[in-house]
Each structure stands twice: as structure tokens, then as C-alpha cells.
Amino acid sequence: MSHSSTQKQPVEILIVDDHRLLLNGTISLVSDRFPTAQIRSCQTVQDALAQVRKHLPDLAIVDLSIPETSGTSANVEHGLRLLKLLMHDYPLLNLMVQSSNVKALIRIMPEIDNHQGGLTIADKSVPVDTFLMRMEWAMQGLTHTKDLQTGLEVKPEWLEVMRLAFEEGLQDKAIAQTMHKSERMIRHYWSKIQDTLDIYPEEGKNLRAQTQIRAREIGLID
């Protein structure tokens, strides 16, 4: 029997940036970290939509200040529109925003909050190690939007997830059944909860346990 069907396909990554030097630099960083990855790039909203539609990458790294089509001017609104379209049409697509204009993302926070794929943010000034870490988090389906948040905002459904987990001892499957949600949505809620509480993966630490400790410290659970 052939084993070809069980072989892992190469990771596919799309990088969208209209600045050629910065684009080439990002391609170099990504290819160093993922030598076997299939890396594609484009410089406009139109081309980005076409590439995602055709290849459905594992991760899209998107700048905000990009042109709509070739030969037109770059504008942050174009990048925001691209993200809104991607999040609407591909709700599980892993996204990373790499931009000098990340604060503009506050304009589309409802869409960001509802997105079920990974979504991280990195200003173009962050150190290389920070960029690579947030890129890997996005590929794992994790959320990192803390830079945009001005205060602690916790939705009622997140509180219910924590209550069922930490006070009633339910696992995600049982939580999903109790809340009449999918297990995928419960995992999505956990990602959002952990991002809000500023809890991210650390070697040797249990993410769920850290979430419980932090939630209790600030009074979200008893």
C-alpha cells in the first residue's frame, strides 16, 4: 500500500507587502524558519484574494498599507478591506498582520474578535525573534491582539466557558454540549480568553492551568 496519502504536505505561506525590499526580507526570514515551505508573495489586494482563492495557504502574512491593484497607490484602508474579506470568506484562515500601522486594526475589531483562525499582530519594528514567535503562534491557530486592547474586555460566553471548566470541571466536549456550541467554537473562546488575559505558550507551563490562575487573580472566577 502506498504511503503517499499519509505524507504531510509542505506548509503554504502567502506574504502580502507592496514594499519590495521588506517583502524580500520577510520571505528570507520565513524561508529560514520553514525551509520546506511553499512561499508565495504578492503586492496588491486583488492578487492576494486570487492567491488565497487558488491555494488556500496555511498562513497569510499581510501588510496593511497596500494598493488595491497594480499601479495604484497604497492605502491602509485597502489592507483593512482585504482582511475583512479574508476573515469573512475564510473564517479558519490563519492570519498575521505585519505592519507599521497596526493601530488601524481597531477599526475592524468586531471582525477580528469573530475570526476563528489564528490571528497575530507584529509591528514592523519588532525584533526578529518576536516576529517569528508570533508567526508560529498564528500558524498554531492562536490569537495575539493584545497590542490593540485598552482594557479588559470579557464576553459573557467566555465567562461561561471558564465557569463550566474551572468550577464544574467539564472538558471541552461537555462544555460544547452544555452551551450548544461546537468544540471548535469552544477552542476559539479559549484562544480569545487567553489572549485577553495575556497568557501565551511557555515552555514547561500548562496553558489551561495558567488561565485558571490568572482568571482567579482578577476575580473572573471564584
Secondary structure, 3 states (H helix, E strand, C coil): CCCHHHCCCCCEEEEECCCHHHHHHHHHHHHHHCCCCEEEEECCHHHHHHHHHHHCCCEEEECCCEECCCCCCEEHHHHHHHHHHHHHHCCCCCEEEEECCHHHHHHHHHHHHHCCCCEEEEECCCCHHHHHHHHHHHHCCCEECHHHCCCCCCCHHHHHHHHHHHHCCCCHHHHHHHHCCCHHHHHHHHHHHHHHCCCCCCCCCCHHHHHHHHHHHCCCCC
